[in-house]
Amino acid sequence: MGIRSDRRRKPTAVEPVALKLLVAGGFGAGKTTLVGAVSEIRPLRTEEPLSEAGRPVDDLGGVEGKSTTTVAMDFGRITLNENLVLYLFGTPGQDRFWFLWDELAQGALGAVVLADTRRLEDCFAAVDYFERRGIPFTVAVNVFDGAELHATDTVREALDLDKGVPVVLCDARERDSAKRVLISVVEHAAQLAAVQREPAAT
């Protein structure tokens, strides 16, 4: 006859799923600000003062007050729920640092493309990059103080986006606003993955 044990088994702890997201966009679009606003840890930043040597290649039109630039990446982390942790990698915005993008994009679930409507053309390169590589992305229009507010449909048309690409308005300085953008990316990536898993119709 076996010995009965009254000890209750402790539930096995489930490690949260960790996902990698990129935060991209043009120079001065608010990437560092968004990562810093939403990160639950002190974000790693690689900002350096703008130098005289960089002035001929860094277009400051519309962001004349900007005095620093990201030269490698920003890094932050946010726990969306007990089962899901996001690691955020902010990409550098200038053309001369784009060689880093391929390294940062490896293993990424999706991306945020931050758009500044005062310099909308600056995010074309990021949109093209993620489209070519099949990385799901959300376009987040950062609503800057004093900037003209445009409807999301207008931004979608200007960027020539597919209908399925989410376009949202955000304030990169506000944690809740930035968090909604990240949730949009995760949901969009999950929907695309579900479609890809569906068996082809016969």
C-alpha positions in Angstrom: 0.0 0.0 0.0 1.5 3.3 -1.0 2.1 6.2 1.3 -0.2 9.1 0.6 1.4 12.5 0.5 -0.7 15.6 1.4 1.9 17.9 0.0 0.6 20.0 -2.8 2.9 20.2 -5.8 4.0 23.7 -6.4 3.0 25.0 -9.8 5.9 25.1 -12.3 6.9 28.7 -13.0 6.4 29.6 -16.6 9.1 31.8 -18.1 7.6 34.8 -19.9 8.1 34.9 -23.7 10.6 37.5 -24.7 10.1 39.3 -28.0 12.3 41.7 -29.9 10.9 44.9 -31.4 12.7 47.6 -33.4 11.9 51.3 -33.1 12.9 53.0 -36.3 12.3 56.2 -38.2 13.9 59.4 -39.4 16.4 61.6 -37.6 14.7 63.4 -34.7 11.4 61.5 -35.0 11.4 60.5 -31.3 12.8 57.0 -31.2 15.0 57.6 -28.1 12.1 59.4 -26.4 9.7 56.6 -27.0 12.1 53.9 -25.7 12.8 56.0 -22.7 9.1 56.7 -22.0 8.0 53.1 -22.0 11.0 51.2 -20.6 10.7 49.8 -17.1 14.5 49.7 -16.8 16.9 52.6 -17.2 17.3 52.6 -21.0 20.7 52.2 -22.6 21.4 55.1 -24.8 24.2 55.8 -27.3 23.6 59.5 -27.9 26.4 61.8 -28.7 26.4 65.6 -29.3 26.0 66.7 -32.9 29.3 67.7 -34.2 30.4 70.2 -36.8 31.7 67.4 -38.9 28.2 65.9 -39.1 26.4 69.1 -40.0 26.9 68.7 -43.8 25.3 65.2 -43.7 22.7 65.6 -40.9 19.6 67.5 -42.1 18.3 69.5 -39.2 15.4 71.1 -41.1 12.4 71.0 -38.8 14.4 69.8 -35.8 16.8 72.7 -35.4 16.6 72.4 -31.6 18.1 68.8 -31.6 21.6 68.7 -30.1 22.3 65.0 -29.9 22.0 61.9 -32.1 21.9 58.1 -31.6 25.1 56.6 -33.0 24.5 52.9 -32.3 21.1 52.0 -30.7 18.8 52.6 -27.8 17.7 49.6 -25.6 14.8 49.2 -23.2 12.5 46.6 -21.8 8.8 46.5 -21.0 6.7 43.8 -19.5 3.2 43.8 -21.2 1.9 41.0 -18.9 3.2 38.1 -16.8 3.7 36.1 -20.0 5.1 38.6 -22.4 8.3 40.8 -22.2 9.3 43.1 -25.0 12.9 44.1 -25.7 13.2 47.4 -27.6 16.0 48.3 -29.9 16.0 51.9 -31.2 17.8 52.2 -34.5 19.9 55.2 -35.5 18.2 57.6 -37.9 20.9 58.9 -40.1 21.9 57.3 -43.4 25.5 56.9 -42.3 24.5 54.5 -39.5 22.2 52.3 -41.5 24.8 49.5 -41.7 23.8 48.7 -38.2 20.2 47.9 -39.1 20.8 44.4 -40.4 22.4 43.4 -37.1 19.6 44.9 -35.1 16.9 43.4 -37.2 18.0 39.8 -36.7 15.3 37.9 -34.8 12.9 40.9 -34.6 9.2 40.1 -34.3 8.2 43.5 -35.7 8.9 47.1 -35.7 7.6 50.6 -35.1 8.2 53.2 -37.7 8.0 56.6 -36.1 6.9 59.3 -38.4 7.2 63.1 -38.1 4.7 64.7 -40.5 7.0 67.8 -40.7 9.6 65.5 -42.3 7.5 62.5 -43.5 9.9 61.6 -46.2 12.5 60.7 -43.6 10.7 57.5 -42.7 10.4 56.2 -46.3 13.7 54.3 -45.9 12.5 52.5 -42.8 9.1 51.6 -44.4 11.0 50.2 -47.5 13.5 48.3 -45.3 10.8 46.4 -43.3 8.6 45.8 -46.4 11.6 44.2 -48.3 12.4 41.9 -45.4 8.9 40.9 -44.5 9.1 42.3 -41.0 5.6 43.4 -39.7 5.5 47.0 -38.7 3.2 49.8 -37.4 3.6 53.4 -38.4 3.2 55.6 -35.4 2.8 59.3 -36.2 4.5 61.2 -33.4 2.3 64.3 -32.7 4.8 67.1 -32.0 3.7 70.3 -30.4 2.9 72.8 -33.0 2.9 70.3 -35.9 0.0 70.2 -38.3 -2.2 67.2 -37.4 -3.0 64.8 -40.3 -5.5 62.0 -40.5 -4.1 58.5 -40.4 -5.6 57.8 -43.8 -3.7 60.8 -45.2 -0.4 59.5 -43.8 -1.2 56.0 -45.1 -1.7 57.4 -48.6 1.4 59.6 -48.5 3.5 56.6 -47.5 1.8 54.3 -50.0 1.2 51.7 -47.3 -0.6 48.4 -47.7 -4.1 48.5 -46.2 -3.1 46.0 -43.5 -0.3 48.1 -42.0 -1.6 49.8 -38.8 -1.2 53.6 -38.7 -1.7 55.2 -35.3 -1.2 58.6 -33.7 1.0 58.8 -30.6 2.9 61.0 -28.2 6.3 59.4 -27.8 6.7 61.2 -24.5 3.7 59.5 -22.9 4.1 55.9 -21.5 0.5 54.8 -22.2 0.6 56.2 -25.7 3.9 54.4 -26.5 2.6 51.2 -24.9 -0.4 51.2 -27.2 1.9 51.5 -30.2 3.9 48.5 -29.1 0.7 46.5 -28.5 -0.4 47.4 -32.0 2.9 45.9 -33.4 2.5 42.7 -31.5 -1.1 42.2 -32.5 -0.3 43.0 -36.1 2.6 40.5 -36.2 0.4 37.8 -34.5 -2.3 38.3 -37.1 0.1 37.9 -40.0 1.6 34.8 -38.4 -1.8 33.3 -38.0 -2.6 33.9 -41.7 0.7 32.3 -42.7 -0.1 29.2 -40.7 -3.5 28.8 -42.3 -3.6 25.9 -44.8 -3.8 27.0 -48.4 -7.3 26.6 -49.9 -7.7 23.7 -52.3 
